[in-house]
Amino acid sequence: MTGLLQVIDVCKSFQGNVAVDHASLTVEEGAVTGLIGANGAGKTTLFNCISGYYHPNSGTILFQGKEIQRVQPEKLCRLGIGRTFQIVRPFGLLSVLDNAAVGGYNRGTGKKEAYAIARECLALVGLEDKLEMPAAALNTGEQRRLELARALATRPKLLLLDEVMAGLTPTESKEMIGLIEQIHQKGMTILMIEHIMPAIMSLSHRIYVMERGAVIADGSPEEVAHNPRVIASYLGSRGGGTEYAEHH
Amino acid sequence: MIVLLAAAVIFPFFAGRYMMSIGVSVLLMAALGQSWNIMSGYAGQFSFGHAAFFGVGAYTSSILYVDYGVSPWIGMLLGMGAAALLGVLIGFLSFRYHLRGDFFALVTLAFAEILRVLFNNSAALKGAEGVLIPYRDVWQEFQFRDDRIFYLILLLMVIAITAFIGVISRRKFGVCLIAIKESQGVAQSLGVPVLKYKLAAMAVSGAAAAMAGTFYAQYYGFIDPGTVFTSSISVEAIVPCIIGGSGTLSGPLLGALIIVPLQELSNSLFEDVHGLNMVIYGVLIVVFIMFCRDGIYGALVKRQKGVET
Protein backbone atom coordinates (compact mmCIF):
# COMPACT_ATOMS: atom_id res chain seq x y z
CA MET A 1 0.00 0.00 0.00
CA THR A 2 1.54 3.30 -1.01
CA GLY A 3 0.07 6.60 0.04
CA LEU A 4 0.68 10.20 -0.93
CA LEU A 5 2.55 10.57 2.35
CA GLN A 6 4.30 7.83 4.26
CA VAL A 7 5.86 8.34 7.65
CA ILE A 8 8.07 5.36 8.43
CA ASP A 9 9.51 4.74 11.88
CA VAL A 10 10.22 8.40 12.62
CA CYS A 11 11.90 9.41 15.89
CA LYS A 12 12.45 12.93 17.13
CA SER A 13 13.84 13.86 20.50
CA PHE A 14 14.89 17.13 22.08
CA GLN A 15 17.92 16.83 24.36
CA GLY A 16 16.97 13.34 25.36
CA ASN A 17 13.24 13.96 25.64
CA VAL A 18 11.57 11.70 23.13
CA ALA A 19 8.74 13.57 21.45
CA VAL A 20 8.09 11.21 18.56
CA ASP A 21 8.92 7.57 19.11
CA HIS A 22 9.07 5.26 16.08
CA ALA A 23 5.90 6.69 14.60
CA SER A 24 4.58 5.43 11.28
CA LEU A 25 1.52 6.43 9.32
CA THR A 26 0.22 6.56 5.79
CA VAL A 27 -1.95 9.21 4.20
CA GLU A 28 -3.87 7.91 1.21
CA GLU A 29 -4.37 10.21 -1.74
CA GLY A 30 -7.77 11.87 -1.67
CA ALA A 31 -8.55 10.81 1.89
CA VAL A 32 -8.98 12.72 5.12
CA THR A 33 -6.69 11.27 7.77
CA GLY A 34 -7.05 12.22 11.42
CA LEU A 35 -4.35 12.36 14.06
CA ILE A 36 -5.51 12.39 17.67
CA GLY A 37 -3.97 12.01 21.08
CA ALA A 38 -3.61 13.80 24.38
CA ASN A 39 -1.58 16.98 24.63
CA GLY A 40 2.10 16.26 24.54
CA ALA A 41 1.53 13.04 22.60
CA GLY A 42 3.77 14.33 19.80
CA LYS A 43 1.21 15.20 17.15
CA THR A 44 2.45 18.69 16.41
CA THR A 45 6.07 17.54 16.57
CA LEU A 46 5.25 14.93 13.95
CA PHE A 47 3.55 17.64 11.88
CA ASN A 48 6.64 19.76 12.14
CA CYS A 49 8.74 16.84 10.94
CA ILE A 50 6.45 16.31 7.96
CA SER A 51 6.45 19.99 7.02
CA GLY A 52 10.22 20.37 7.39
CA TYR A 53 10.46 22.50 10.55
CA TYR A 54 12.16 19.66 12.40
CA HIS A 55 14.39 17.05 10.90
CA PRO A 56 13.78 13.64 12.48
CA ASN A 57 16.63 11.90 14.29
CA SER A 58 15.82 8.72 12.43
CA GLY A 59 13.20 7.29 10.15
CA THR A 60 11.96 8.18 6.70
CA ILE A 61 9.22 10.43 5.40
CA LEU A 62 8.11 9.83 1.83
CA PHE A 63 6.01 12.32 -0.11
CA GLN A 64 4.95 11.03 -3.52
CA GLY A 65 7.59 8.35 -3.06
CA LYS A 66 10.44 10.83 -2.47
CA GLU A 67 12.36 11.16 0.79
CA ILE A 68 11.68 14.56 2.35
CA GLN A 69 12.88 14.30 5.94
CA ARG A 70 15.81 16.65 5.31
CA VAL A 71 14.04 19.16 3.06
CA GLN A 72 13.40 22.75 4.16
CA PRO A 73 9.81 23.98 4.72
CA GLU A 74 9.75 26.39 1.80
CA LYS A 75 10.88 23.64 -0.60
CA LEU A 76 8.24 21.28 0.78
CA CYS A 77 5.65 23.94 0.15
CA ARG A 78 6.77 24.05 -3.45
CA LEU A 79 6.59 20.25 -3.62
CA GLY A 80 2.98 20.49 -2.49
CA ILE A 81 2.71 20.32 1.30
CA GLY A 82 0.62 23.14 2.75
CA ARG A 83 -0.04 23.61 6.43
CA THR A 84 -1.78 25.70 9.05
CA PHE A 85 -0.56 26.37 12.57
CA GLN A 86 -2.07 25.57 15.92
CA ILE A 87 -1.66 29.20 16.97
CA VAL A 88 -3.01 31.47 14.24
CA ARG A 89 -0.44 33.91 12.99
CA PRO A 90 -1.86 36.16 10.31
CA PHE A 91 0.49 38.73 8.80
CA GLY A 92 -1.36 41.47 10.68
CA LEU A 93 0.15 44.41 8.81
CA LEU A 94 -0.81 43.03 5.43
CA SER A 95 -4.31 43.11 4.00
CA VAL A 96 -6.35 39.91 3.89
CA LEU A 97 -5.77 39.74 0.16
CA ASP A 98 -1.98 40.23 0.49
CA ASN A 99 -1.89 37.50 3.13
CA ALA A 100 -3.36 35.00 0.72
CA ALA A 101 -1.23 36.32 -2.13
CA VAL A 102 1.95 35.38 -0.25
CA GLY A 103 0.72 31.80 -0.64
CA GLY A 104 -0.40 32.48 -4.21
CA TYR A 105 3.13 33.36 -5.27
CA ASN A 106 4.27 29.86 -4.31
CA ARG A 107 3.64 28.36 -7.71
CA GLY A 108 6.22 30.64 -9.30
CA THR A 109 3.41 32.77 -10.58
CA GLY A 110 3.30 36.43 -11.51
CA LYS A 111 1.48 39.05 -9.52
CA LYS A 112 -1.74 38.84 -11.51
CA GLU A 113 -2.08 35.09 -11.18
CA ALA A 114 -1.02 35.06 -7.53
CA TYR A 115 -3.77 37.54 -6.70
CA ALA A 116 -6.32 35.64 -8.78
CA ILE A 117 -5.51 32.48 -6.80
CA ALA A 118 -5.67 34.48 -3.58
CA ARG A 119 -9.11 35.87 -4.40
CA GLU A 120 -10.40 32.45 -5.38
CA CYS A 121 -9.21 30.86 -2.11
CA LEU A 122 -10.57 33.72 -0.02
CA ALA A 123 -13.93 33.39 -1.73
CA LEU A 124 -13.92 29.69 -0.91
CA VAL A 125 -13.51 30.36 2.81
CA GLY A 126 -16.02 33.22 2.72
CA LEU A 127 -13.71 36.19 3.22
CA GLU A 128 -14.38 37.82 -0.14
CA ASP A 129 -15.91 40.88 1.55
CA LYS A 130 -12.84 41.60 3.66
CA LEU A 131 -10.08 41.63 1.04
CA GLU A 132 -8.70 45.07 1.83
CA MET A 133 -8.98 44.79 5.59
CA PRO A 134 -5.75 44.45 7.57
CA ALA A 135 -5.55 40.86 8.77
CA ALA A 136 -5.04 42.05 12.35
CA ALA A 137 -8.61 43.36 12.32
CA LEU A 138 -10.19 39.94 11.72
CA ASN A 139 -11.74 37.96 14.55
CA THR A 140 -10.41 34.52 15.54
CA GLY A 141 -12.81 32.60 13.35
CA GLU A 142 -11.94 34.75 10.35
CA GLN A 143 -8.24 34.45 11.08
CA ARG A 144 -8.57 30.66 11.07
CA ARG A 145 -10.30 30.82 7.72
CA LEU A 146 -7.70 33.23 6.39
CA GLU A 147 -5.00 30.81 7.43
CA LEU A 148 -6.77 28.04 5.58
CA ALA A 149 -7.10 30.22 2.47
CA ARG A 150 -3.43 31.16 2.69
CA ALA A 151 -2.38 27.52 2.79
CA LEU A 152 -4.77 26.64 -0.04
CA ALA A 153 -3.34 29.44 -2.15
CA THR A 154 -0.02 27.60 -2.28
CA ARG A 155 -1.94 24.95 -4.29
CA PRO A 156 -0.93 22.02 -2.09
CA LYS A 157 -1.41 18.35 -2.87
CA LEU A 158 -1.45 17.56 0.82
CA LEU A 159 -2.94 19.88 3.40
CA LEU A 160 -1.84 19.60 7.04
CA LEU A 161 -4.35 21.12 9.45
CA ASP A 162 -3.19 21.62 13.02
CA GLU A 163 -6.25 22.17 15.21
CA VAL A 164 -8.10 24.49 12.86
CA MET A 165 -11.07 24.51 15.19
CA ALA A 166 -9.24 25.62 18.32
CA GLY A 167 -10.79 28.76 19.73
CA LEU A 168 -13.85 28.66 17.50
CA THR A 169 -17.45 28.92 18.68
CA PRO A 170 -19.66 25.85 18.08
CA THR A 171 -21.26 27.59 15.11
CA GLU A 172 -17.91 28.51 13.63
CA SER A 173 -16.67 24.94 14.19
CA LYS A 174 -19.65 23.61 12.30
CA GLU A 175 -18.90 25.98 9.43
CA MET A 176 -15.27 24.91 9.49
CA ILE A 177 -16.28 21.23 9.27
CA GLY A 178 -18.41 22.08 6.25
CA LEU A 179 -15.50 23.96 4.73
CA ILE A 180 -13.04 21.11 5.21
CA GLU A 181 -15.60 18.72 3.76
CA GLN A 182 -15.93 21.00 0.76
CA ILE A 183 -12.16 21.24 0.26
CA HIS A 184 -11.93 17.48 0.49
CA GLN A 185 -14.71 17.09 -2.09
CA LYS A 186 -12.57 19.08 -4.49
CA GLY A 187 -9.99 16.33 -4.26
CA MET A 188 -7.65 17.60 -1.55
CA THR A 189 -5.78 15.10 0.59
CA ILE A 190 -5.91 16.17 4.21
CA LEU A 191 -4.05 15.18 7.36
CA MET A 192 -5.52 16.86 10.42
CA ILE A 193 -4.88 17.12 14.13
CA GLU A 194 -8.04 17.85 16.06
CA HIS A 195 -9.20 17.79 19.64
CA ILE A 196 -12.90 18.10 18.92
CA MET A 197 -13.90 14.44 18.65
CA PRO A 198 -17.21 14.73 16.77
CA ALA A 199 -15.44 16.82 14.14
CA ILE A 200 -12.59 14.43 13.51
CA MET A 201 -14.86 11.38 13.72
CA SER A 202 -17.20 12.73 11.08
CA LEU A 203 -14.48 14.00 8.73
CA SER A 204 -11.81 11.31 8.81
CA HIS A 205 -11.63 8.15 6.77
CA ARG A 206 -8.82 6.83 8.90
CA ILE A 207 -7.57 7.89 12.29
CA TYR A 208 -4.18 7.46 13.94
CA VAL A 209 -3.89 7.71 17.70
CA MET A 210 -0.68 8.87 19.37
CA GLU A 211 0.39 8.45 22.94
CA ARG A 212 3.77 9.45 24.39
CA GLY A 213 5.21 9.90 20.92
CA ALA A 214 4.14 6.54 19.56
CA VAL A 215 1.25 5.58 17.31
CA ILE A 216 -0.77 3.20 19.48
CA ALA A 217 -3.75 2.54 17.24
CA ASP A 218 -5.17 3.23 13.84
CA GLY A 219 -8.22 2.39 11.83
CA SER A 220 -11.61 3.71 10.82
CA PRO A 221 -13.22 6.17 13.26
CA GLU A 222 -15.50 3.35 14.35
CA GLU A 223 -12.63 0.97 15.09
CA VAL A 224 -10.60 3.58 16.91
CA ALA A 225 -13.52 4.67 19.07
CA HIS A 226 -13.92 1.10 20.32
CA ASN A 227 -10.25 0.32 20.75
CA PRO A 228 -9.61 -0.40 24.45
CA ARG A 229 -6.13 1.20 24.39
CA VAL A 230 -7.52 4.39 22.93
CA ILE A 231 -10.27 4.49 25.51
CA ALA A 232 -7.69 3.95 28.24
CA SER A 233 -5.47 6.65 26.80
CA TYR A 234 -8.28 9.16 26.69
CA LEU A 235 -10.14 8.29 29.84
CA GLY A 236 -7.25 6.89 31.85
CA SER A 237 -5.46 8.63 34.66
CA ARG A 238 -3.35 10.88 32.39
CA GLY A 239 -5.98 11.95 29.93
CA GLY A 240 -9.35 13.58 30.23
CA GLY A 241 -9.71 16.64 32.39
CA THR A 242 -6.05 17.30 33.10
CA GLU A 243 -5.41 17.53 29.41
CA TYR A 244 -7.90 20.30 29.05
CA ALA A 245 -6.45 22.09 32.02
CA GLU A 246 -2.92 21.94 30.60
CA HIS A 247 -4.11 23.38 27.37
CA HIS A 248 -5.66 26.46 28.86
CA MET B 1 3.45 63.76 -0.79
CA ILE B 2 3.53 65.82 -3.99
CA VAL B 3 3.43 69.06 -2.01
CA LEU B 4 6.31 67.82 0.10
CA LEU B 5 8.28 66.90 -3.00
CA ALA B 6 7.63 70.27 -4.63
CA ALA B 7 8.68 72.04 -1.45
CA ALA B 8 11.85 69.94 -1.31
CA VAL B 9 12.73 70.80 -4.92
CA ILE B 10 12.27 74.57 -4.64
CA PHE B 11 13.70 74.77 -1.14
CA PRO B 12 17.37 75.43 -2.13
CA PHE B 13 16.41 78.38 -4.31
CA PHE B 14 15.07 80.25 -1.33
CA ALA B 15 17.22 78.96 1.46
CA GLY B 16 20.31 80.62 2.75
CA ARG B 17 23.58 78.87 3.48
CA TYR B 18 22.57 77.78 6.94
CA MET B 19 19.20 76.50 5.84
CA MET B 20 20.87 74.63 3.00
CA SER B 21 23.09 72.76 5.42
CA ILE B 22 20.02 71.81 7.44
CA GLY B 23 18.31 70.67 4.25
CA VAL B 24 21.26 68.43 3.42
CA SER B 25 21.24 67.01 6.96
CA VAL B 26 17.55 66.22 6.67
CA LEU B 27 18.03 64.46 3.35
CA LEU B 28 21.09 62.58 4.54
CA MET B 29 19.16 61.28 7.51
CA ALA B 30 16.22 60.47 5.23
CA ALA B 31 18.49 58.48 2.90
CA LEU B 32 20.03 56.58 5.81
CA GLY B 33 16.61 56.04 7.34
CA GLN B 34 15.13 54.70 4.13
CA SER B 35 18.06 52.33 3.65
CA TRP B 36 17.53 51.02 7.18
CA ASN B 37 13.82 50.84 6.47
CA ILE B 38 14.27 48.21 3.75
CA MET B 39 16.15 45.73 5.88
CA SER B 40 14.78 46.49 9.32
CA GLY B 41 11.47 48.25 8.76
CA TYR B 42 10.19 45.95 6.04
CA ALA B 43 12.15 42.71 6.43
CA GLY B 44 12.28 43.02 10.22
CA GLN B 45 16.02 42.30 10.57
CA PHE B 46 17.00 44.96 13.09
CA SER B 47 20.32 46.56 12.21
CA PHE B 48 22.34 48.45 14.75
CA GLY B 49 25.29 48.74 12.41
CA HIS B 50 24.28 50.67 9.35
CA ALA B 51 27.44 52.70 9.82
CA ALA B 52 29.27 49.68 8.38
CA PHE B 53 27.56 50.12 5.02
CA PHE B 54 27.73 53.90 5.16
CA GLY B 55 31.45 53.79 5.91
CA VAL B 56 32.22 51.20 3.26
CA GLY B 57 30.48 53.41 0.72
CA ALA B 58 32.32 56.53 1.85
CA TYR B 59 35.71 54.84 1.98
CA THR B 60 35.43 52.89 -1.27
CA SER B 61 34.73 55.94 -3.38
CA SER B 62 37.15 58.18 -1.47
CA ILE B 63 40.18 55.90 -1.55
CA LEU B 64 39.57 55.01 -5.19
CA TYR B 65 39.32 58.73 -6.00
CA VAL B 66 42.27 60.00 -4.02
CA ASP B 67 44.69 57.15 -4.69
CA TYR B 68 43.62 55.86 -8.08
CA GLY B 69 41.83 58.78 -9.68
CA VAL B 70 38.62 56.83 -10.14
CA SER B 71 35.63 59.12 -10.47
CA PRO B 72 33.53 59.05 -7.28
CA TRP B 73 30.48 58.36 -9.43
CA ILE B 74 32.03 55.04 -10.37
CA GLY B 75 33.42 54.70 -6.85
CA MET B 76 29.92 55.13 -5.52
CA LEU B 77 28.67 52.22 -7.61
CA LEU B 78 31.60 50.07 -6.52
CA GLY B 79 31.02 51.08 -2.91
CA MET B 80 27.37 50.11 -3.24
CA GLY B 81 28.45 46.74 -4.59
CA ALA B 82 30.93 46.28 -1.75
CA ALA B 83 28.30 47.20 0.85
CA ALA B 84 25.80 44.83 -0.74
CA LEU B 85 28.37 42.04 -0.48
CA LEU B 86 29.02 43.00 3.13
CA GLY B 87 25.29 42.81 3.78
CA VAL B 88 25.10 39.34 2.28
CA LEU B 89 28.14 38.27 4.31
CA ILE B 90 26.73 39.57 7.62
CA GLY B 91 23.36 38.04 6.80
CA PHE B 92 24.75 34.71 5.73
CA LEU B 93 26.90 34.33 8.83
CA SER B 94 24.07 35.41 11.14
CA PHE B 95 21.27 33.41 9.59
CA ARG B 96 23.44 30.32 9.32
CA TYR B 97 23.48 30.30 13.10
CA HIS B 98 19.80 31.24 13.29
CA LEU B 99 20.45 34.60 14.91
CA ARG B 100 17.44 36.81 15.26
CA GLY B 101 16.31 39.95 17.02
CA ASP B 102 18.71 41.34 19.57
CA PHE B 103 21.49 38.92 18.73
CA PHE B 104 21.34 39.80 15.08
CA ALA B 105 21.40 43.50 15.95
CA LEU B 106 24.51 42.90 18.06
CA VAL B 107 26.26 41.19 15.16
CA THR B 108 25.58 44.17 12.90
CA LEU B 109 26.92 46.48 15.61
CA ALA B 110 29.99 44.29 15.95
CA PHE B 111 30.70 44.47 12.22
CA ALA B 112 30.50 48.25 12.23
CA GLU B 113 32.84 48.42 15.22
CA ILE B 114 35.28 45.95 13.68
CA LEU B 115 35.43 48.05 10.54
CA ARG B 116 35.94 51.22 12.57
CA VAL B 117 38.85 49.71 14.46
CA LEU B 118 40.27 48.14 11.31
CA PHE B 119 40.22 51.41 9.38
CA ASN B 120 41.55 53.32 12.36
CA ASN B 121 44.59 51.09 12.67
CA SER B 122 45.44 50.17 9.14
CA ALA B 123 47.90 52.45 7.30
CA ALA B 124 46.76 51.07 3.96
CA LEU B 125 43.27 52.31 4.75
CA LYS B 126 44.60 55.73 5.77
CA GLY B 127 44.39 55.01 9.49
CA ALA B 128 43.01 57.51 11.93
CA GLU B 129 43.95 60.42 9.68
CA GLY B 130 41.12 59.65 7.34
CA VAL B 131 40.80 60.84 3.77
CA LEU B 132 40.75 64.43 2.63
CA ILE B 133 39.01 64.86 -0.71
CA PRO B 134 40.85 67.52 -2.73
CA TYR B 135 38.45 70.11 -4.01
CA ARG B 136 38.08 70.55 -7.76
CA ASP B 137 34.96 71.95 -9.28
CA VAL B 138 34.32 69.16 -11.80
CA TRP B 139 30.94 67.47 -12.03
CA GLN B 140 32.49 64.29 -13.45
CA GLU B 141 34.23 63.98 -10.11
CA PHE B 142 31.10 64.46 -8.03
CA GLN B 143 32.08 67.95 -6.97
CA PHE B 144 30.14 71.16 -7.27
CA ARG B 145 30.80 74.71 -6.26
CA ASP B 146 27.08 75.21 -5.79
CA ASP B 147 25.62 73.50 -2.73
CA ARG B 148 22.23 73.50 -4.39
CA ILE B 149 23.42 70.91 -6.88
CA PHE B 150 24.68 68.73 -4.05
CA TYR B 151 21.34 69.14 -2.38
CA LEU B 152 19.40 68.19 -5.49
CA ILE B 153 21.56 65.14 -6.10
CA LEU B 154 20.94 63.95 -2.58
CA LEU B 155 17.25 64.65 -3.03
CA LEU B 156 17.36 62.49 -6.15
CA MET B 157 18.98 59.70 -4.13
CA VAL B 158 16.30 59.88 -1.47
CA ILE B 159 13.61 59.83 -4.15
CA ALA B 160 15.27 56.83 -5.82
CA ILE B 161 15.42 54.80 -2.58
CA THR B 162 11.86 55.80 -1.66
CA ALA B 163 10.58 54.93 -5.13
CA PHE B 164 12.32 51.59 -4.90
CA ILE B 165 10.56 50.86 -1.61
CA GLY B 166 7.28 52.05 -3.09
CA VAL B 167 7.62 49.67 -6.02
CA ILE B 168 8.66 46.62 -4.01
CA SER B 169 5.99 47.16 -1.37
CA ARG B 170 3.36 46.38 -3.97
CA ARG B 171 5.16 43.42 -5.42
CA LYS B 172 6.09 39.95 -4.34
CA PHE B 173 9.40 41.02 -2.79
CA GLY B 174 7.96 43.67 -0.48
CA VAL B 175 4.89 41.69 0.54
CA CYS B 176 7.04 38.67 1.34
CA LEU B 177 9.49 40.80 3.36
CA ILE B 178 6.64 41.96 5.58
CA ALA B 179 5.47 38.35 5.85
CA ILE B 180 8.99 37.38 6.98
CA LYS B 181 9.01 40.17 9.54
CA GLU B 182 5.70 39.10 11.00
CA SER B 183 6.37 35.41 11.11
CA GLN B 184 9.31 33.78 9.45
CA GLY B 185 7.96 30.30 10.18
CA VAL B 186 4.61 30.96 8.56
CA ALA B 187 6.25 32.64 5.57
CA GLN B 188 8.33 29.49 5.06
CA SER B 189 5.22 27.33 5.17
CA LEU B 190 3.84 29.41 2.31
CA GLY B 191 6.88 28.79 0.15
CA VAL B 192 8.68 32.11 0.71
CA PRO B 193 12.44 31.59 0.21
CA VAL B 194 13.19 33.28 3.52
CA LEU B 195 16.99 33.22 3.47
CA LYS B 196 17.25 34.48 -0.09
CA TYR B 197 14.84 37.34 0.57
CA LYS B 198 16.49 38.40 3.80
CA LEU B 199 19.90 38.46 2.13
CA ALA B 200 18.50 40.42 -0.80
CA ALA B 201 16.98 42.96 1.59
CA MET B 202 20.32 43.33 3.36
CA ALA B 203 22.18 43.76 0.08
CA VAL B 204 19.82 46.46 -1.18
CA SER B 205 19.76 48.18 2.20
CA GLY B 206 23.55 48.14 2.42
CA ALA B 207 23.92 49.51 -1.09
CA ALA B 208 21.53 52.37 -0.34
CA ALA B 209 23.44 53.30 2.82
CA ALA B 210 26.71 53.17 0.88
CA MET B 211 25.32 55.61 -1.66
CA ALA B 212 24.62 58.04 1.15
CA GLY B 213 28.16 57.40 2.41
CA THR B 214 29.74 58.49 -0.87
CA PHE B 215 27.60 61.57 -0.88
CA TYR B 216 28.75 62.40 2.64
CA ALA B 217 32.41 62.09 1.65
CA GLN B 218 32.01 64.26 -1.43
CA TYR B 219 29.90 66.89 0.27
CA TYR B 220 31.91 67.35 3.44
CA GLY B 221 35.24 66.62 1.75
CA PHE B 222 36.66 64.68 4.67
CA ILE B 223 36.05 61.31 6.26
CA ASP B 224 37.71 59.35 9.02
CA PRO B 225 36.78 56.14 10.82
CA GLY B 226 35.47 58.08 13.79
CA THR B 227 32.86 59.87 11.71
CA VAL B 228 31.64 57.35 9.14
CA PHE B 229 31.89 54.08 11.07
CA THR B 230 30.68 55.50 14.34
CA SER B 231 27.56 54.13 15.94
CA SER B 232 25.95 57.54 15.88
CA ILE B 233 25.61 57.02 12.13
CA SER B 234 23.82 53.74 12.90
CA VAL B 235 21.59 55.58 15.31
CA GLU B 236 20.82 58.22 12.70
CA ALA B 237 19.59 55.45 10.43
CA ILE B 238 17.28 54.06 13.09
CA VAL B 239 15.85 57.16 14.73
CA PRO B 240 13.93 58.66 11.79
CA CYS B 241 12.29 55.28 11.20
CA ILE B 242 11.21 54.80 14.79
CA ILE B 243 9.91 58.35 15.07
CA GLY B 244 8.28 58.47 11.65
CA GLY B 245 7.18 54.86 11.36
CA SER B 246 9.36 51.97 10.26
CA GLY B 247 8.03 49.68 7.60
CA THR B 248 6.10 52.55 6.05
CA LEU B 249 6.96 54.38 2.85
CA SER B 250 6.96 57.95 4.14
CA GLY B 251 7.65 57.39 7.82
CA PRO B 252 11.44 57.81 7.72
CA LEU B 253 11.12 60.96 5.58
CA LEU B 254 8.75 62.45 8.11
CA GLY B 255 11.05 61.36 10.93
CA ALA B 256 14.09 63.06 9.39
CA LEU B 257 12.07 66.19 8.75
CA ILE B 258 11.16 66.38 12.42
CA ILE B 259 14.39 65.36 14.08
CA VAL B 260 17.00 67.45 12.28
CA PRO B 261 15.33 70.81 12.91
CA LEU B 262 14.67 69.75 16.49
CA GLN B 263 18.32 68.92 16.87
CA GLU B 264 19.39 72.24 15.34
CA LEU B 265 17.02 74.07 17.61
CA SER B 266 18.38 72.39 20.71
CA ASN B 267 21.94 73.09 19.59
CA SER B 268 21.26 76.77 19.16
CA LEU B 269 19.24 77.12 22.34
CA PHE B 270 21.68 75.26 24.52
CA GLU B 271 24.98 75.95 22.80
CA ASP B 272 27.10 75.01 25.78
CA VAL B 273 25.51 71.64 26.39
CA HIS B 274 27.34 69.14 24.22
CA GLY B 275 25.66 65.86 23.35
CA LEU B 276 22.23 67.24 24.02
CA ASN B 277 21.06 65.92 20.65
CA MET B 278 21.85 62.41 21.86
CA VAL B 279 19.77 63.04 24.96
CA ILE B 280 16.92 64.18 22.74
CA TYR B 281 17.23 61.05 20.60
CA GLY B 282 17.11 58.95 23.71
CA VAL B 283 14.05 60.63 25.14
CA LEU B 284 12.25 60.58 21.79
CA ILE B 285 12.95 56.90 21.25
CA VAL B 286 11.74 55.99 24.72
CA VAL B 287 8.60 58.08 24.31
CA PHE B 288 7.81 56.66 20.90
CA ILE B 289 8.47 53.07 21.87
CA MET B 290 6.25 53.48 24.90
CA PHE B 291 3.38 55.41 23.36
CA CYS B 292 3.61 55.29 19.61
CA ARG B 293 5.18 52.06 18.42
CA ASP B 294 4.16 52.54 14.82
CA GLY B 295 5.66 56.01 14.60
CA ILE B 296 3.83 59.11 13.53
CA TYR B 297 3.06 57.96 10.03
CA GLY B 298 2.19 54.45 11.14
CA ALA B 299 -0.23 55.77 13.72
CA LEU B 300 -1.92 57.99 11.13
CA VAL B 301 -2.33 55.10 8.72
CA LYS B 302 -3.71 52.83 11.41
CA ARG B 303 -6.18 55.43 12.52
CA GLN B 304 -7.32 55.81 8.93
CA LYS B 305 -7.79 52.08 8.52
CA GLY B 306 -9.57 51.86 11.83
CA VAL B 307 -7.39 49.29 13.52
CA GLU B 308 -7.08 49.30 17.27
CA THR B 309 -3.49 49.66 18.35
Chai-1 contact restraints between the chains, C-beta under 6 A:
chainA,res_idxA,chainB,res_idxB,connection_type,confidence,min_distance_angstrom,max_distance_angstrom,comment,restraint_id
A,P73,B,Q188,contact,1.0,0.0,6.0,A-B,restraint_1
A,P73,B,S189,contact,1.0,0.0,6.0,A-B,restraint_2
A,E74,B,Q188,contact,1.0,0.0,6.0,A-B,restraint_3
A,E74,B,G191,contact,1.0,0.0,6.0,A-B,restraint_4
A,E74,B,P193,contact,1.0,0.0,6.0,A-B,restraint_5
A,C77,B,G191,contact,1.0,0.0,6.0,A-B,restraint_6
A,R78,B,G191,contact,1.0,0.0,6.0,A-B,restraint_7
A,R83,B,S189,contact,1.0,0.0,6.0,A-B,restraint_8
A,R89,B,S183,contact,1.0,0.0,6.0,A-B,restraint_9
A,R89,B,V186,contact,1.0,0.0,6.0,A-B,restraint_10
A,F91,B,A179,contact,1.0,0.0,6.0,A-B,restraint_11
A,F91,B,E182,contact,1.0,0.0,6.0,A-B,restraint_12
A,L93,B,I178,contact,1.0,0.0,6.0,A-B,restraint_13
A,L94,B,I178,contact,1.0,0.0,6.0,A-B,restraint_14
A,D98,B,V175,contact,1.0,0.0,6.0,A-B,restraint_15
A,V102,B,A179,contact,1.0,0.0,6.0,A-B,restraint_16
A,V102,B,L190,contact,1.0,0.0,6.0,A-B,restraint_17
A,G103,B,L190,contact,1.0,0.0,6.0,A-B,restraint_18
A,Y105,B,K172,contact,1.0,0.0,6.0,A-B,restraint_19
A,N106,B,G191,contact,1.0,0.0,6.0,A-B,restraint_20
A,P134,B,K305,contact,1.0,0.0,6.0,A-B,restraint_21
A,P134,B,V307,contact,1.0,0.0,6.0,A-B,restraint_22
A,A136,B,V307,contact,1.0,0.0,6.0,A-B,restraint_23
A,A137,B,V307,contact,1.0,0.0,6.0,A-B,restraint_24
A,T154,B,L190,contact,1.0,0.0,6.0,A-B,restraint_25
A,T154,B,G191,contact,1.0,0.0,6.0,A-B,restraint_26
